[in-house]
Amino acid sequence: MVPKKAKEFKKPTAEELGLPENLVSDFIEFFWDRVRTHMSGLNHETLQIPNLGTFKVKHWKVDEVVEKHKATIIRVEGKFAGYRMKVDLTDRIEKLEKIKISAQQREVKFKEIRDARKAKDNLEEQKPDTSGLPEQDL
């Protein structure tokens, strides 16, 4: 499946809805701007986009990003122009750490649910052990 670019469906969508093409273009840009804002805002560990899917933060990926930010902080340390960057990156690291903890908790919770479900299925599949009972003559 080859994904379509926005410019390929702006005009047909505008014609189908009877709207100006620039209005459809503005709507698409607004929508994707909001998506990017939510993704980069680091306020939630998941982002659900209707008809597209749910995007979840992977806690191991957070470690990579945190290390990159820490390296950048070290590189700009002591420079006047880098102070603002240091403050922003420190804030992002704090948000990333909170999201990492939340993602790990989510993963543990789902693992517990999965294990409980497997245990229940295993109990239903087991038959009683009658090997130790004395045989009865009928």
N, C-alpha and C positions, 0 to 999 in steps of 0.2 A: 504494500500500500504506500503510495507516494502522497505525503501530506501537501495540501494546497497552501499557497501563500495568500495573505490577506488581499493583495491586489487582484488575485484571480477570482475572488468571489464577492468583491465589493460591488461591482457594477451589476452582476446578475441579481444579487440580493436587493439592491436599490430598485431595480426594475420590477422585481417580483413584489416588493412591498409598496411600490409607488412613491418612494421617498428620494430626495436628492442624494446623489452619491457622496457628497461631502458630509452629509449628516450620518450616513452609514459608516463612513471612514472615521468620523469623530467618535462614534459609539465604539467601534472596534478598538481604537487607540485608547479610549477611556477604560474599557474593560481590561485590556492587557496591562495598562498602567497600574490599575488597582491590583491585579494579580502579582505583578512585580513588587509592588509596595508591600503586600502582605507576605510575600516570600522573603524579602530582604529585611522586613521589620523584626523578625525573630521573636514574635510574640506568642506563637503557637507552634506546637510540634507537628501538627498536621494541617494540610490545606486541602479542602475539598472543593473541586470545581465541578459543578453539575455537567453531566454529559461528557466529561473529560477524564475524571478520576480523582483519587485521593492521593496526595503526595505526603509522605511521611519522612521525618528527619531520621537519618541513620546515625546512631550514636558514635560509631567508629569514624564516620566522616567528619563529625564535629571535632574530634581530636586533631585531624589533619589541619582543619581551618584554624583552630586555636593555636597550633604550633606556628603556622604561617603568620598569624597576627602578632604573636610574641616575638618572632624574628624581626618583623617590621618595626615593632616598638623598640627593640634593641638597636636597630639600624638608625632610627631617627632620634634616639635618646640624646639629650643635650643640645639639640638644635632648636632654635627659636621657632622656625617655621614648622617643625615637626610636633610641637606641643599639642596643637589641636588634633592632629592625626592620632597621637598617643591617647588622648582623652577619648576620642571616638572608638578606637580599637579596644581600649580597656572596657568601655561600655558594651561593645559587641561581644567580647570574651565572656563577660558576666552573663549576658543573655544566652550565649551559646552553652555555657555551663548549666544554666537552669534548664534549658531545653534538653540537654544531654541527660540530666537526671530524670526528667519527665519521660523521655523516650525509653530509658532503661527500666523505669517503673512500669511503663506500658508493656514492654517486652516481658518482664517477669510476670505481670498479671495475666497476659495471654498464654504464657507457658504454663502457669498454674491451671488455667481453665482447660487447656489442651490436655494436660496430664490427668486432670480429674475426669475429663470425658473419656480418655483412653482407659483409665482404671474402671470406670463404670461399664464400658464396653467389654472389658476383659472379665468382669464379674458375671455379666450376662452370658458370656460364651462358655464359662466353666460349668461342668456338670458335677454333681456331688460324687465324692470318692466313696465307693462302696466296697473297696478291696479289703478293708479291715473288718467288715461286718460278717458275722457267721451266716452260713448258707442255711436256708430253711427248706425243708422238704415240703412239697405240696402234695 
